[in-house]
Amino acid sequence: MIYSSDDISISLLQPKDALQLNKLLVSNTERFIRFLPKTLEENTTLDSTRTYIKRKIKSAEQRKEFVFIIHDKHSNDIIGMIILKNLDWEIKQGEFAYCIGKRFKGKALMSKAIKATSNYAIETLGLETFQILAHKTNLSSVNTALRSGFKWQGTLKDEFKPLNETPLDMELFEFSRPDRF
């Protein structure tokens, strides 16, 4: 476990998470499809989720990508996930992608989780700069970035291509490790 509070706990993805992760993704397909189409495509069945988890654990071992699971402390259900991807170890930078189930939206839990995961990535992985890309209409994601201490850097033209849509401009938010004096 990398973080625990009264509301949530966060841990790296594990094989035992397969059933609940699949349930989260499948039950929120409509909510997640536009911005997480590849993740959803890789988790349509329980068997595909097991394969996804094996691949993501190997990816974490190779320090290519890390997947974190957010558990509700009251029910112990998986309520969301955070993916730390596009890692550049030379400049110590990574990008966050994330999702949270519809029932837990609007409670600032993802902001808390992004802050905690950023701290873990700074202290344990040695990363210093983090990015979040969000579409301007995805106000939940924009607000998560801002509440997590990320600053808007600019608009990236045609940065993301959702399924069956034209490319979208994405807003770039960035957070850098605070200097330690």
Residue pairs with C-beta under 8 A, 6 or more apart in sequence:
1 9
1 10
1 11
2 10
2 11
2 12
2 68
2 116
2 117
2 120
2 124
3 9
3 10
3 113
3 116
3 117
3 119
3 120
4 10
4 73
5 73
5 112
5 116
6 73
7 72
7 73
7 74
7 107
7 109
7 112
8 70
8 71
8 72
8 73
8 79
8 109
8 112
8 113
9 70
9 71
9 73
10 68
10 69
10 70
10 71
10 82
10 113
10 116
10 117
10 120
11 68
11 69
11 71
12 60
12 66
12 67
12 68
12 69
13 21
13 53
13 56
13 57
13 60
13 67
13 68
13 69
13 81
14 53
14 57
14 69
15 50
15 53
15 54
15 57
17 53
17 69
17 78
18 46
18 49
18 50
18 53
19 46
19 49
20 77
20 78
21 43
21 49
21 53
21 69
21 78
21 81
22 43
22 45
22 46
22 48
22 49
23 78
24 77
24 78
24 79
24 80
24 81
24 101
25 32
25 39
25 40
25 43
25 49
26 43
26 44
27 101
28 99
28 101
28 102
29 40
31 99
31 101
31 102
32 39
32 40
32 99
33 40
33 163
34 162
34 163
34 165
35 97
35 99
35 135
35 138
35 141
35 160
35 162
36 97
36 99
37 162
37 163
39 83
39 97
39 99
42 48
42 49
42 51
42 52
43 49
43 52
56 65
56 67
59 65
59 66
60 66
60 67
63 87
63 89
63 125
64 87
65 83
65 84
65 85
65 87
66 83
66 84
66 121
66 125
67 81
67 82
67 83
67 84
68 81
68 82
68 83
68 84
68 113
68 117
69 78
69 80
69 81
70 78
70 79
70 80
70 81
70 82
70 100
70 109
70 110
70 113
71 77
71 78
71 79
72 78
72 79
72 104
79 100
79 101
79 103
79 104
79 109
80 98
80 99
80 100
80 101
80 104
80 109
80 110
80 113
81 98
81 99
82 96
82 97
82 98
82 113
82 114
82 117
83 96
83 97
83 98
84 94
84 95
84 96
84 117
84 121
85 94
85 95
85 96
85 97
86 93
86 94
86 95
86 131
87 93
87 94
87 127
88 94
91 129
92 126
92 127
92 128
92 129
93 127
93 128
93 129
93 130
93 131
94 121
94 127
94 129
94 130
94 131
95 130
95 131
95 132
95 133
96 114
96 117
96 118
96 130
96 131
96 132
97 133
98 110
98 113
98 114
98 141
98 144
100 109
100 110
105 140
106 140
108 147
110 140
110 144
111 143
111 144
111 147
111 148
114 132
114 144
114 145
114 148
115 148
115 149
118 130
118 148
118 149
118 175
121 127
121 130
122 128
122 177
127 177
128 176
128 177
129 174
129 175
129 176
129 177
130 150
130 174
130 175
130 176
131 172
131 173
131 174
131 175
132 141
132 144
132 145
132 148
132 150
132 172
132 173
132 174
132 175
133 156
133 159
133 160
133 170
133 171
133 172
133 173
134 141
134 142
134 144
134 145
134 170
134 171
134 173
135 141
135 160
135 168
135 169
135 170
135 171
136 142
136 169
136 171
142 171
142 173
145 152
145 173
146 152
146 173
148 175
149 175
150 173
150 174
150 175
151 173
151 174
151 175
152 171
152 172
152 173
153 172
153 173
153 174
154 171
154 172
155 169
155 170
155 171
155 172
156 169
156 170
156 171
156 172
157 169
158 167
158 168
158 169
159 167
159 168
159 169
159 170
160 167
160 168
160 170
161 167
161 168
162 168
